[in-house]
Amino acid sequence: MKRKVVVLTDCVDVAWQEIRGSIYSNCNDYDVQIEPVVPVDSYSIINVNFLVKLIAEIYPEGTIICVIVNPLKLRTERIVGRTKKKNIIFEGTNTGAFSWLIEDFGCEELYELHDPGFVPFGGKYVHAPAVGKVASGIELKELGHPFEVDKIRHIKMQTGTVMHIDNFGNLKLFHKFEEEPQNGDRYIIKFNGQELELVYNKRMMEKENGEIIIYPGSSFGYTEVGIVRDHFSSKYNIKNGDIVEIKKVN
């Protein structure tokens, strides 16, 4: 089976083709499959963190995950490592994008890439070449020097944090119910000065158009909120990183 490479990035115009071409150009052979780009929220490391874990959970052992996104003011370390669970290779800047991955999958080895200094479009000229070399079988230690795992930046999420918004406008929240709700249970949610009442239903789409629903999501058992056949996030102007308070109506 071809080695899978998954790139998560906010570079989704022609820059994505440049990244993809650079990976291929730095492979010794083409026994590698670069998957379709995973677009991320340009300004949310929380979103990137969630998506990295989502990809790591579903893709086969040995997959290479590359993150090319850095909204931080500082220029952070460029790192490459391998997890204990599933031998996932991860590469990108040390922004906190890999903190959840490391917490759940462990870290078998970790290196900081040899630093060429600031390079415009490092995704194309630094990260992609590193990924291409890894895909060709080079040992990670050849790409840099050892980096301490406790120096990986971590993202701590508050209960109710919006981790991801899908293309239907539904929210994936860092929240799990303490007790399993029943269809018809009512809840109040508060966010950004707004307050809404909604209903719990296990299957969202069986409710009427326009109803606001809270329901069990498809990702790690986390709670989701959405409007039936409408777009919750755009209607209520909510974004990744916002906090949603959830309270059951007695």
C-alpha positions as CSV (number, residue, x, y, z in Angstrom):
1,M,0.0,0.0,0.0
2,K,1.2,3.5,-0.8
3,R,2.4,5.7,2.0
4,K,-0.4,8.1,2.9
5,V,0.4,11.8,3.3
6,V,-2.2,14.1,4.7
7,V,-1.6,17.9,4.7
8,L,-3.7,20.2,6.9
9,T,-3.3,23.8,5.8
10,D,-4.9,27.2,5.2
11,C,-3.0,27.4,1.9
12,V,-5.8,26.3,-0.3
13,D,-5.3,28.3,-3.5
14,V,-2.4,27.5,-5.9
15,A,-0.2,27.4,-2.9
16,W,-1.6,23.9,-2.2
17,Q,-0.4,22.7,-5.5
18,E,3.0,24.1,-4.8
19,I,3.2,22.3,-1.5
20,R,2.0,19.1,-3.1
21,G,4.5,19.4,-6.0
22,S,7.3,20.1,-3.5
23,I,6.5,16.9,-1.6
24,Y,6.6,14.8,-4.8
25,S,9.8,16.6,-6.0
26,N,11.6,15.5,-2.8
27,C,10.6,11.9,-2.9
28,N,13.1,9.3,-4.2
29,D,10.2,7.5,-5.8
30,Y,6.5,8.0,-6.1
31,D,5.2,5.2,-3.9
32,V,3.3,7.8,-1.9
33,Q,-0.2,9.0,-2.0
34,I,-0.9,12.7,-1.1
35,E,-4.5,12.8,0.1
36,P,-6.8,15.8,-0.7
37,V,-6.0,18.8,1.3
38,V,-7.6,19.2,4.7
39,P,-8.5,22.9,5.0
40,V,-8.2,24.5,8.4
41,D,-9.3,27.7,10.1
42,S,-6.5,30.1,9.4
43,Y,-6.6,31.6,12.9
44,S,-7.5,28.7,15.1
45,I,-4.9,26.3,16.5
46,I,-7.8,24.7,18.4
47,N,-9.4,23.7,15.1
48,V,-6.1,22.4,13.8
49,N,-5.5,20.4,17.0
50,F,-8.9,18.7,16.6
51,L,-8.5,17.9,13.0
52,V,-5.0,16.4,13.5
53,K,-6.5,14.0,16.0
54,L,-9.4,13.3,13.7
55,I,-7.1,12.3,10.9
56,A,-4.8,10.3,13.1
57,E,-7.7,8.2,14.5
58,I,-9.0,7.2,11.1
59,Y,-5.9,6.9,8.8
60,P,-3.8,3.7,8.7
61,E,-0.6,3.1,10.7
62,G,2.4,4.9,9.4
63,T,0.5,7.8,7.8
64,I,2.4,11.1,7.6
65,I,0.5,14.1,8.9
66,C,1.8,17.6,7.9
67,V,0.5,20.8,9.3
68,I,1.3,24.0,7.4
69,V,-0.4,26.8,9.3
70,N,0.9,29.3,11.9
71,P,-1.2,32.3,12.9
72,L,1.2,33.1,15.9
73,K,3.2,36.2,16.0
74,L,6.4,34.4,16.9
75,R,8.3,32.0,14.6
76,T,8.2,28.7,16.4
77,E,10.3,25.6,16.0
78,R,9.8,23.3,13.0
79,I,9.4,19.7,14.4
80,V,9.0,16.2,13.1
81,G,8.2,13.2,15.2
82,R,6.6,9.7,15.5
83,T,3.9,8.6,17.8
84,K,4.0,5.4,19.9
85,K,0.5,4.4,18.9
86,K,0.1,3.7,15.1
87,N,3.6,5.1,14.3
88,I,2.0,8.3,12.9
89,I,4.6,10.7,11.5
90,F,3.8,14.3,12.3
91,E,5.6,17.4,10.9
92,G,4.9,21.1,11.2
93,T,5.6,24.1,13.4
94,N,5.4,23.9,17.2
95,T,2.2,25.9,17.6
96,G,0.2,23.5,19.8
97,A,-1.2,21.8,16.7
98,F,0.1,18.4,17.9
99,S,-0.6,18.6,21.6
100,W,-3.8,16.5,21.6
101,L,-2.2,14.0,19.3
102,I,0.8,13.6,21.7
103,E,-1.5,13.3,24.7
104,D,-3.5,10.5,23.2
105,F,-0.9,8.7,21.0
106,G,2.3,9.3,22.9
107,C,5.6,10.3,21.3
108,E,8.3,7.7,20.3
109,E,10.8,10.2,18.8
110,L,10.9,13.9,18.2
111,Y,13.3,16.3,16.4
112,E,13.7,19.9,15.5
113,L,14.4,20.4,11.8
114,H,17.7,21.9,10.9
115,D,17.0,25.6,10.9
116,P,17.6,27.5,7.6
117,G,16.3,30.7,9.2
118,F,13.3,32.6,8.0
119,V,12.2,31.4,4.6
120,P,9.2,33.0,2.8
121,F,6.5,30.2,2.3
122,G,8.2,27.7,4.6
123,G,5.5,25.3,3.8
124,K,6.8,24.9,0.3
125,Y,10.5,25.3,0.9
126,V,11.0,23.7,4.3
127,H,8.1,21.5,5.4
128,A,7.1,19.9,2.1
129,P,10.7,18.8,1.4
130,A,11.0,17.3,4.8
131,V,7.8,15.4,4.3
132,G,9.0,14.2,0.9
133,K,12.2,12.8,2.4
134,V,10.3,11.1,5.2
135,A,7.9,9.5,2.6
136,S,11.0,8.2,0.8
137,G,12.2,6.4,4.0
138,I,14.8,8.7,5.5
139,E,15.2,8.3,9.2
140,L,13.8,11.2,11.2
141,K,17.0,11.9,13.0
142,E,18.6,12.8,9.7
143,L,16.4,15.8,9.4
144,G,17.4,17.6,12.6
145,H,18.4,17.2,16.2
146,P,16.5,15.8,19.3
147,F,13.8,18.0,20.7
148,E,12.3,17.5,24.2
149,V,8.7,16.3,24.2
150,D,7.9,18.6,27.1
151,K,8.7,21.6,24.9
152,I,5.7,20.8,22.6
153,R,3.2,23.6,23.1
154,H,-0.1,22.5,24.5
155,I,-3.6,23.8,24.0
156,K,-6.0,23.5,26.9
157,M,-9.6,23.7,26.0
158,Q,-12.4,24.9,28.2
159,T,-15.6,22.9,28.4
160,G,-17.9,24.1,25.6
161,T,-15.1,25.3,23.3
162,V,-16.1,25.3,19.6
163,M,-13.4,23.0,18.1
164,H,-14.7,22.7,14.5
165,I,-17.5,24.0,12.3
166,D,-18.5,21.8,9.4
167,N,-19.7,23.0,6.0
168,F,-23.3,22.8,7.2
169,G,-22.5,25.3,10.0
170,N,-22.8,22.7,12.8
171,L,-20.7,23.1,15.8
172,K,-18.5,20.4,17.3
173,L,-18.0,21.3,21.0
174,F,-15.5,20.2,23.6
175,H,-18.4,18.9,25.7
176,K,-19.8,15.5,26.7
177,F,-23.0,14.9,28.6
178,E,-22.6,13.6,32.1
179,E,-25.8,11.6,31.8
180,E,-27.2,10.4,28.5
181,P,-30.0,12.8,27.4
182,Q,-33.4,11.6,26.1
183,N,-35.0,12.8,22.9
184,G,-37.1,15.8,23.7
185,D,-34.9,17.1,26.6
186,R,-34.6,20.9,26.5
187,Y,-31.4,22.9,26.9
188,I,-30.3,26.5,27.1
189,I,-27.1,27.5,25.4
190,K,-25.3,30.8,26.0
191,F,-22.5,32.3,23.8
192,N,-21.2,35.7,22.9
193,G,-24.0,37.5,24.8
194,Q,-26.7,35.3,23.1
195,E,-29.1,32.8,24.7
196,L,-31.0,30.1,22.8
197,E,-33.3,27.3,23.8
198,L,-32.9,24.0,21.9
199,V,-34.0,20.4,22.0
200,Y,-32.0,17.2,22.2
201,N,-32.6,14.7,19.5
202,K,-30.3,11.7,18.7
203,R,-30.9,12.0,14.9
204,M,-30.9,15.6,13.9
205,M,-32.4,15.3,10.4
206,E,-35.7,13.8,11.6
207,K,-36.7,17.1,13.1
208,E,-38.4,20.0,11.3
209,N,-36.6,22.6,9.2
210,G,-35.2,25.5,11.3
211,E,-35.3,23.7,14.6
212,I,-32.1,24.2,16.8
213,I,-30.9,20.8,17.9
214,I,-28.3,19.6,20.3
215,Y,-27.2,16.0,19.5
216,P,-24.5,13.4,19.9
217,G,-21.7,14.0,17.3
218,S,-19.7,11.6,15.1
219,S,-16.3,12.6,16.5
220,F,-15.1,11.0,19.7
221,G,-18.5,11.3,21.3
222,Y,-18.4,15.1,21.6
223,T,-21.6,17.1,21.5
224,E,-22.8,19.0,18.4
225,V,-25.2,21.9,17.9
226,G,-26.9,22.9,14.6
227,I,-30.0,24.0,12.9
228,V,-32.0,21.5,10.9
229,R,-31.3,22.2,7.2
230,D,-29.9,25.6,7.9
231,H,-26.5,27.1,8.8
232,F,-26.0,27.7,12.6
233,S,-22.6,29.3,12.6
234,S,-23.3,32.0,10.0
235,K,-26.8,32.8,11.4
236,Y,-25.4,33.4,14.9
237,N,-21.9,34.6,14.0
238,I,-20.0,32.0,16.0
239,K,-16.5,30.8,15.3
240,N,-13.8,28.3,16.4
241,G,-12.5,29.0,19.9
242,D,-15.8,30.6,21.1
243,I,-17.2,29.1,24.3
244,V,-20.7,27.7,24.5
245,E,-22.3,27.2,28.0
246,I,-24.9,24.4,28.1
247,K,-27.5,24.0,30.8
248,K,-30.4,21.6,30.9
249,V,-33.9,23.0,31.4
250,N,-35.5,21.4,34.4
